[in-house]
Amino acid sequence: MEVWPDNEAALDIAMMIGTRWVYPAMGGVPLGVRWEAIYPLMDRKATGEAWDELHEYLMVIEAEALATLREFAPKETARRS
């Protein structure tokens, strides 16, 4: 897979996200990334405008990951009484 140089830092952090997701109380598809856990990782990769750009890239990665997780999540079935 080819990664454009502008996207390398975002991909590095995305690969480090691992367990840093917020899950609903009853389980299921994550609600999003725990940004308070991601910001220190971002601080190591960029500052200033580059940090802002990295944040934008990671928000796109988060949104696409959530869309994919929702797409492939088990669907609820109607419950019979």
Short mmCIF file of the C-alpha atoms (twelve columns), coordinates in Angstrom:
data_MODEL
# 
_entry.id   MODEL 
# 
loop_
_atom_site.group_PDB 
_atom_site.id 
_atom_site.type_symbol 
_atom_site.label_atom_id 
_atom_site.label_alt_id 
_atom_site.label_comp_id 
_atom_site.label_asym_id 
_atom_site.label_seq_id 
_atom_site.Cartn_x 
_atom_site.Cartn_y 
_atom_site.Cartn_z 
_atom_site.pdbx_PDB_model_num 
ATOM 1  C CA . MET A 1  0.000   0.000   0.000  1 
ATOM 2  C CA . GLU A 2  1.343   3.397   -0.944 1 
ATOM 3  C CA . VAL A 3  0.951   6.155   1.637  1 
ATOM 4  C CA . TRP A 4  1.440   9.726   0.528  1 
ATOM 5  C CA . PRO A 5  3.987   11.615  2.650  1 
ATOM 6  C CA . ASP A 6  1.316   14.106  3.800  1 
ATOM 7  C CA . ASN A 7  -0.660  11.212  5.298  1 
ATOM 8  C CA . GLU A 8  2.138   9.277   7.023  1 
ATOM 9  C CA . ALA A 9  1.742   10.885  10.468 1 
ATOM 10 C CA . ALA A 10 -2.041  10.412  10.435 1 
ATOM 11 C CA . LEU A 11 -1.683  6.758   9.454  1 
ATOM 12 C CA . ASP A 12 0.948   6.200   12.171 1 
ATOM 13 C CA . ILE A 13 -1.413  7.557   14.817 1 
ATOM 14 C CA . ALA A 14 -4.426  5.727   13.387 1 
ATOM 15 C CA . MET A 15 -2.477  2.489   13.782 1 
ATOM 16 C CA . MET A 16 -1.770  3.425   17.436 1 
ATOM 17 C CA . ILE A 17 -5.425  4.159   18.303 1 
ATOM 18 C CA . GLY A 18 -6.050  0.511   19.166 1 
ATOM 19 C CA . THR A 19 -8.182  0.486   22.334 1 
ATOM 20 C CA . ARG A 20 -8.662  4.250   22.507 1 
ATOM 21 C CA . TRP A 21 -12.306 4.177   21.431 1 
ATOM 22 C CA . VAL A 22 -15.394 5.275   23.388 1 
ATOM 23 C CA . TYR A 23 -17.939 2.438   23.567 1 
ATOM 24 C CA . PRO A 24 -21.630 2.690   24.494 1 
ATOM 25 C CA . ALA A 25 -22.556 1.442   27.968 1 
ATOM 26 C CA . MET A 26 -24.181 -1.747  26.671 1 
ATOM 27 C CA . GLY A 27 -21.426 -2.471  24.146 1 
ATOM 28 C CA . GLY A 28 -21.661 -2.322  20.397 1 
ATOM 29 C CA . VAL A 29 -20.077 -0.107  17.788 1 
ATOM 30 C CA . PRO A 30 -17.757 2.569   19.188 1 
ATOM 31 C CA . LEU A 31 -19.085 6.120   19.418 1 
ATOM 32 C CA . GLY A 32 -15.761 7.682   18.467 1 
ATOM 33 C CA . VAL A 33 -12.139 8.078   19.430 1 
ATOM 34 C CA . ARG A 34 -11.106 9.170   22.937 1 
ATOM 35 C CA . TRP A 35 -9.438  12.360  21.770 1 
ATOM 36 C CA . GLU A 36 -7.934  13.061  25.193 1 
ATOM 37 C CA . ALA A 37 -5.869  9.904   24.664 1 
ATOM 38 C CA . ILE A 38 -4.976  10.802  21.069 1 
ATOM 39 C CA . TYR A 39 -3.813  14.392  21.606 1 
ATOM 40 C CA . PRO A 40 -0.552  13.388  23.354 1 
ATOM 41 C CA . LEU A 41 0.259   11.114  20.402 1 
ATOM 42 C CA . MET A 42 -0.460  13.971  18.021 1 
ATOM 43 C CA . ASP A 43 1.765   16.313  20.039 1 
ATOM 44 C CA . ARG A 44 4.702   13.991  19.319 1 
ATOM 45 C CA . LYS A 45 4.092   14.121  15.562 1 
ATOM 46 C CA . ALA A 46 3.286   17.762  14.809 1 
ATOM 47 C CA . THR A 47 2.894   21.336  16.051 1 
ATOM 48 C CA . GLY A 48 1.161   24.480  14.828 1 
ATOM 49 C CA . GLU A 49 -0.569  24.263  11.462 1 
ATOM 50 C CA . ALA A 50 0.774   20.748  10.892 1 
ATOM 51 C CA . TRP A 51 -0.974  19.668  14.127 1 
ATOM 52 C CA . ASP A 52 -4.266  21.162  12.895 1 
ATOM 53 C CA . GLU A 53 -3.891  19.367  9.568  1 
ATOM 54 C CA . LEU A 54 -3.098  16.101  11.355 1 
ATOM 55 C CA . HIS A 55 -6.240  16.547  13.477 1 
ATOM 56 C CA . GLU A 56 -8.332  17.012  10.328 1 
ATOM 57 C CA . TYR A 57 -6.862  13.854  8.761  1 
ATOM 58 C CA . LEU A 58 -7.569  11.867  11.922 1 
ATOM 59 C CA . MET A 59 -11.165 13.092  12.059 1 
ATOM 60 C CA . VAL A 60 -11.639 11.775  8.514  1 
ATOM 61 C CA . ILE A 61 -10.053 8.443   9.477  1 
ATOM 62 C CA . GLU A 62 -12.303 8.260   12.565 1 
ATOM 63 C CA . ALA A 63 -15.446 8.996   10.533 1 
ATOM 64 C CA . GLU A 64 -14.608 6.379   7.900  1 
ATOM 65 C CA . ALA A 65 -13.684 3.774   10.520 1 
ATOM 66 C CA . LEU A 66 -16.995 4.348   12.327 1 
ATOM 67 C CA . ALA A 67 -18.952 4.124   9.063  1 
ATOM 68 C CA . THR A 68 -17.259 0.814   8.258  1 
ATOM 69 C CA . LEU A 69 -17.791 -0.562  11.775 1 
ATOM 70 C CA . ARG A 70 -21.488 0.352   11.612 1 
ATOM 71 C CA . GLU A 71 -21.848 -1.175  8.161  1 
ATOM 72 C CA . PHE A 72 -20.504 -4.532  9.306  1 
ATOM 73 C CA . ALA A 73 -21.982 -4.536  12.829 1 
ATOM 74 C CA . PRO A 74 -24.542 -7.242  13.590 1 
ATOM 75 C CA . LYS A 75 -28.020 -5.974  12.803 1 
ATOM 76 C CA . GLU A 76 -30.683 -6.052  15.496 1 
ATOM 77 C CA . THR A 77 -33.529 -8.431  14.873 1 
ATOM 78 C CA . ALA A 78 -37.120 -7.813  15.872 1 
ATOM 79 C CA . ARG A 79 -37.880 -9.285  19.279 1 
ATOM 80 C CA . ARG A 80 -41.010 -11.326 19.782 1 
ATOM 81 C CA . SER A 81 -42.980 -11.048 22.994 1 
# 
